[in-house]
Structure formats: C-alpha cells, structure tokens
Amino acid sequence: MTSGGGASCPAPNIGEIMQVEEEYIEIDVETLFETDQAVKFTDGDREFWIPQSLMDDWPGVGESGTATVAEWFAEKEGLI
C-alpha cells in the first residue's frame, strides 16, 4: 500500500538522461567582456550579461554581430 492514497509511480532510472530541445533566437549585439561562464553585451541601449550555457554562438570581444540565445531567456530578460 502506498502512502497518500495515490497510484504508485515508478522510480526514475538514474542512468537515464532526459534531453530537452531548446529553441534559440538571434539578437544583434556587441560583445564587451567575456568570462568562463558568461558574456557581457550591449545592444546599443543597455548592457547585459548572458550565461554561456544559454548561448550557441556569439561574436568575439570588441566585435558586433549576432548572438544565438535560448529563446526563453531572451524573453525573460526583455531582449526580444
């Protein structure tokens, strides 16, 4: 008998890795500074940091171009 009166759920397989496919968008930026974990950009109006783990590609420091950013993060931060 399980506690809580609900149906029993099988335990997740610890060795199983669930992959979630992210949607990415491109934003126009100039790269100002880069660390091992994040990159500081400007879009001409403001400066902001984006974690490297949430980007697929970005211009080098001192260069302008497009950064490919996780869409959910860009929306949350008001970048789009």
Secondary structure, DSSP 8 states (H G I E B T S, - for coil): --TTSS-------TT--------EEEEEEEEEEE-SSEEEEE-SS-EEEEEGGGEEE---TT-EEEEEEEHHHHHHTT--
